[in-house]
Amino acid sequence: MTKKVIQKLEDRTPERSSKAPSVISKVFMNGGSQAVRIPADFRFESDRVRITYDEKLDAVVIKQISGEEAKMAFIEELRNMSEEEKAELRELKYVKRYRKPGLHPAIEQLIKDSE
C-alpha cells in the first residue's frame, strides 16, 4: 500500500490517528470459526460489528454498528428469506434454556401440604 493511500485511510478515521496505525495480532480457532485477537487500542464501543471484504483494499474490514443498525439488518435478512426458509422458521419450537429460579418441587409440595 502506498504512503498516499495509508494517509487517506488515516484521514477517514481521525479518532484512531493517535494510536498505532497497525499491529500484528494472533489468529486462532474458536469453535468452528476463526477469530482474531483485537488489541485494546482498537477496542469497539459497540457489541455489534459489520464484517465486509473490500476488493480494492484486498482486506477484511470490521466496522462497529449500533444496536439499531443490527436490528434493521436482521429484519432485512428475514424479509429476504425464501418461503421454504420461512416455513422452517415457523416450525421451530422455543426451548427454555434456563430454569426460572424458584423452590425445589419437593419443598413446594411440603409447603402446600402444611397449609
N, C-alpha and C positions, 0 to 999 in steps of 0.2 A: 504494500500500500504506500502511496506516495505521501510526502510530508503535507502536501496541499489537501489531500483527501482526509488525512488524520486531523488537520486543523479544522476542516469543515465539520467533521463529526464532533469534535470537542466544542465547537461553537454552538452546536444544536443542543448540547447538554451542559449549560453553564453551572448547574448545581454540583456537577461532578468534576469541574475543572480543577479544583484544589486537590483532588485525590489522584492517586496513581492512574495513568492512562490505561495500563493493562497489568495483569498479574497472571501467573501460571497457577492453575488450580488442579485439584485431584478429581478424576472421573472414576466413579465406582458404580456397582450394581446395587439396586435397591428393589428387592423382589424381582420382577421381570423387567423392570425399567432401568435405564441408565440415568444416573444422577451426577450433578456437578456441585462441588462444594463452592458456595458463593461467599467470598470473604466479607467481613464486617463492613469494610469501606463501601461495598456495593449492595448493602442490605436494602431490601424493598420495604416500603412503609405499608404496602398493601399485602393481603394474604392471597391475592389472585394475580396471575400474570398471563399475558398472551405470548405464545411462542410461535414465531414465524421463521421461515427460511428466506433470506434475501439473496437472490441470484446475483445481483450486481456486486454485493459485498462478498459473496460466497461465504455467508456466515449465518449462524443461528442468532436470532435477535429475541431477547426476552424483555418485555415491556410490562410494567405493572399496570393493572387496571383496577377500577373501583368495583365495589360490590354490585352497583347498579349496572355497570357495563357487563359484568359476568352474568347477571340475571338476564339481561337483554340477549346475550349470546346464547344462553341456554334456551330461551323462548324461541329464538330463530332456528336453533337445531331441531326443536320439537316441530316447528312449522314445516321444516324440510324433510321430515320423516316420511317414508313410504307408508301406504295403507297397511301393508303387512307388518311393518315395524310398529305402527300404532296399535294394531290388534294384539301383537305380542306384549306390548307395554300394558295394555288393559288387562291381560291375563295374569300379570304379576300379582302376587299376594304379599301384603305387608307382613313382615316378620318382626316381631318385637325383639330387639336385641338385648335390652336390659330390663331386669325385673324392677318394678316400682318398689321403692323402699317401703317396708311395712313389717308387721309382726309375722312370725312363723305361723303357718296354718294351724299347727297343734296348739299353740298358745292362744290364738284367736278362738279356737273351739273351747278351750278351758274357760275363757272369759265368758263366752256365750252360755256355757253350761252352768256357770256360777251365778248367772243373773236370774 
